[in-house]
Amino acid sequence: MDAFQGILKFFLNQKTVIGYSFMALLTVGSERLFSLVAFKCPCSTENVVYGLVFLFAPAWVLLILGFFLNSRSWRLFTGCCVNPRKIFPKGHSCRFFYVLGQITLSSLVAPMMWLSVALLNGTFYECAVSGTKSSSLLGLICKGKPQECWDELHKVSCGKTGMTPADNEEVKLSLQAQSQILGWCLICSASFFSLLTTCYARCRSKVSYLQLNFWKTYAQKEKEQLENTFLEYANKLSERNLKCFFENKRPDVFPMPTFAAWEAASELHSFQQSQQHYSTLHRVVEDGLELSPEDDETTMVLVGTAHSA
């Protein structure tokens, strides 16, 4: 039993790494499925559009899904049309762009994985670039090749050019090599940018390393217990209402947060150095609804956590 608990604790501690690894495997599998089943290069003047659509359209869809599945997106935008002060609070009007940037960076992970895997495979890039009419690109690709390369480059992916099989294969390998180089450049750039933003966030942190770890642990536990409490209270309230309906009697008073309390607890969290509140809910419980943001209040980044409250 102790061994099982140790293994479970290890996986829980590494859930971020495991999640990204699973996402990477899913991206590789999806790209291979697209390449083998859905993708058929037309080998015509439509190569550029066709190849670019397969390269960038899935990335765009993954980006949109990233915004949809990020609960911070809905915490940020819910009710903002009715009350713009929710996203542009007094004294902290730039917070909206800061949080939106965090959400965007988080949502970019899956699209970047797709683009990296697609470029490393080279199929989509090969089809797209083979349809180019740019004289500079043609000169780069067909340098030292027969005239058929210039005239029939769009047929290279299908192997239907007038060139010899060896020349045709050489051009294909050249295009795939270009794609893989771009793929590795993208991976290296994304990795460096991720390291840079993480280091910047940690450097700007106004709490210590141990307190930041405690904060992340608290945030995760609060999120789990909040979901359980929602379910528990929803069951109790629905049970009371159904019982009163069928027994035709007036309901007893059911304790619930006020509208103002729901609004206050739904705000984006900001850390205030003078008061150690680790979430918006924590602040509301400790200080009530009359608390106004102080000038030294600063939004913090929970690096490496899935908490979105």
ROLO-811394 format. One record per residue (C-alpha): chain; x, y, z. Coordinates in steps of 0.5 Angstrom, whole numbers. Layout:
<sites>
  mol   east  north     up
    A      X      Y      Z
...
</sites>
This chain:
<sites>
  mol   east  north     up
    A      0      0      0
    A      6      5      2
    A      9      3     -5
    A      2      5     -9
    A      2     11     -5
    A      9     13     -7
    A      8     12    -14
    A      1     16    -14
    A      4     21    -11
    A     10     21    -16
    A      5     22    -22
    A      1     27    -18
    A      7     31    -17
    A      9     30    -25
    A      2     31    -28
    A      4     37    -31
    A     10     34    -35
    A      6     28    -36
    A      0     32    -39
    A      5     35    -44
    A      8     29    -46
    A      1     26    -47
    A     -1     32    -51
    A      6     31    -55
    A      4     24    -57
    A     -3     26    -59
    A      0     31    -63
    A      4     26    -67
    A     -1     21    -68
    A     -6     26    -70
    A     -1     29    -75
    A      1     22    -78
    A     -7     21    -79
    A     -8     27    -83
    A     -2     25    -87
    A     -4     18    -89
    A    -11     19    -89
    A    -14     26    -91
    A     -8     29    -94
    A     -7     28   -101
    A     -3     34   -105
    A     -6     36   -111
    A      0     37   -115
    A     -2     43   -119
    A     -3     50   -118
    A     -7     49   -111
    A     -1     46   -108
    A      1     53   -104
    A     -6     54   -101
    A     -7     46   -100
    A     -1     45    -96
    A     -1     52    -92
    A     -8     50    -90
    A     -6     43    -87
    A      0     46    -84
    A     -4     52    -80
    A    -11     51    -80
    A    -11     45    -75
    A     -6     50    -71
    A    -11     55    -71
    A    -17     50    -69
    A    -12     48    -63
    A    -11     55    -61
    A    -19     57    -61
    A    -20     50    -57
    A    -14     53    -52
    A    -18     59    -50
    A    -25     55    -50
    A    -22     50    -45
    A    -18     55    -41
    A    -23     57    -35
    A    -19     63    -34
    A    -22     66    -40
    A    -29     65    -38
    A    -27     68    -31
    A    -24     74    -35
    A    -30     75    -40
    A    -36     73    -36
    A    -40     79    -35
    A    -35     84    -38
    A    -40     87    -43
    A    -45     89    -37
    A    -39     91    -33
    A    -33     93    -36
    A    -30     95    -30
    A    -29     87    -29
    A    -24     87    -34
    A    -21     94    -33
    A    -21     95    -25
    A    -20    102    -22
    A    -12    103    -21
    A    -11     96    -25
    A    -13     97    -32
    A     -7     94    -35
    A     -9     87    -31
    A    -13     85    -37
    A     -8     85    -42
    A     -3     81    -37
    A     -8     76    -36
    A    -10     75    -43
    A     -2     74    -45
    A     -2     69    -40
    A     -8     65    -43
    A     -5     66    -50
    A      2     63    -48
    A     -2     57    -45
    A     -6     56    -51
    A      0     57    -55
    A      3     50    -53
    A     -2     45    -57
    A     -1     50    -64
    A      6     50    -63
    A      7     42    -62
    A      3     41    -68
    A      7     46    -72
    A     13     43    -70
    A     11     36    -71
    A      8     38    -78
    A     15     41    -80
    A     19     35    -78
    A     15     31    -82
    A     16     35    -88
    A     10     33    -92
    A      5     39    -92
    A     11     44    -93
    A     14     40    -99
    A      7     40   -102
    A      6     48   -100
    A     13     50   -103
    A     13     46   -109
    A      7     50   -111
    A     11     57   -111
    A     12     62   -117
    A     17     66   -113
    A     23     66   -117
    A     28     67   -111
    A     25     60   -108
    A     25     57   -115
    A     32     59   -116
    A     34     56   -109
    A     31     50   -110
    A     32     48   -117
    A     39     51   -117
    A     43     46   -122
    A     37     42   -124
    A     34     41   -131
    A     29     46   -133
    A     23     41   -132
    A     25     43   -124
    A     23     50   -126
    A     17     48   -130
    A     14     42   -126
    A     16     43   -119
    A      9     43   -117
    A      9     35   -119
    A     15     33   -115
    A     11     31   -109
    A      7     26   -114
    A     14     24   -118
    A     10     26   -124
    A     16     31   -127
    A     20     30   -133
    A     26     30   -129
    A     30     23   -127
    A     27     19   -121
    A     34     21   -118
    A     33     29   -119
    A     26     28   -117
    A     28     25   -110
    A     33     30   -109
    A     29     36   -110
    A     24     32   -105
    A     29     31   -100
    A     31     38   -100
    A     24     41    -99
    A     24     36    -93
    A     30     38    -90
    A     28     45    -91
    A     22     44    -87
    A     26     40    -81
    A     30     46    -81
    A     25     50    -80
    A     21     45    -75
    A     28     45    -70
    A     28     53    -71
    A     21     53    -68
    A     22     48    -63
    A     29     52    -60
    A     26     58    -61
    A     19     56    -57
    A     24     53    -51
    A     28     59    -50
    A     22     64    -50
    A     19     59    -45
    A     25     59    -41
    A     25     67    -41
    A     18     68    -39
    A     19     63    -34
    A     25     66    -31
    A     22     73    -32
    A     16     71    -28
    A     20     68    -22
    A     25     74    -22
    A     19     79    -21
    A     16     74    -16
    A     15     78     -9
    A     14     72     -5
    A     19     66     -4
    A     21     60     -7
    A     17     56     -1
    A     12     61     -1
    A     10     60     -8
    A     10     52     -7
    A      5     53     -2
    A      1     58     -6
    A      1     53    -12
    A     -1     47     -7
    A     -7     51     -4
    A     -9     53    -10
    A    -10     46    -13
    A    -13     44     -6
    A    -18     50     -6
    A    -20     48    -13
    A    -21     41    -12
    A    -25     42     -6
    A    -29     48     -9
    A    -32     43    -14
    A    -34     38     -9
    A    -37     43     -5
    A    -41     46    -11
    A    -43     39    -12
    A    -45     38     -5
    A    -49     44     -5
    A    -53     43    -11
    A    -55     36     -9
    A    -58     39     -3
    A    -61     45     -6
    A    -64     41    -11
    A    -66     35     -6
    A    -70     41     -2
    A    -73     44     -8
    A    -76     37    -10
    A    -78     35     -4
    A    -82     42     -2
    A    -85     41     -9
    A    -88     34     -9
    A    -90     35     -1
    A    -93     42     -3
    A    -90     46      3
    A    -86     52      4
    A    -78     51      3
    A    -74     52      9
    A    -68     58      9
    A    -62     55      5
    A    -56     59      6
    A    -53     61      0
    A    -47     67     -2
    A    -50     73     -4
    A    -50     76    -11
    A    -45     81     -9
    A    -41     75     -6
    A    -41     71    -12
    A    -39     77    -16
    A    -33     78    -11
    A    -31     71    -11
    A    -31     71    -19
    A    -26     76    -20
    A    -19     75    -22
    A    -14     74    -16
    A     -9     79    -14
    A     -3     78     -9
    A     -3     84     -4
    A      4     84      0
    A      1     86      7
    A     -5     81      7
    A     -3     74      5
    A     -9     72      1
    A     -8     66     -3
    A    -14     66     -8
    A    -20     71     -9
    A    -24     66     -5
    A    -19     67      1
    A    -19     75      1
    A    -27     75      1
    A    -27     70      7
    A    -22     74     11
    A    -24     81      9
    A    -31     81      7
    A    -34     85      1
    A    -31     92      3
    A    -24     90      1
    A    -21     95     -4
    A    -15     94     -8
    A     -9     97     -5
    A     -4    101     -9
    A      2     95     -8
    A     -3     90    -10
    A      0     86    -16
    A     -2     80    -20
    A      2     74    -19
    A      4     68    -24
    A      3     61    -22
    A      8     58    -26
    A      7     50    -27
    A      1     50    -24
    A     -6     48    -27
    A    -10     52    -22
    A    -14     57    -26
    A    -18     60    -20
</sites>
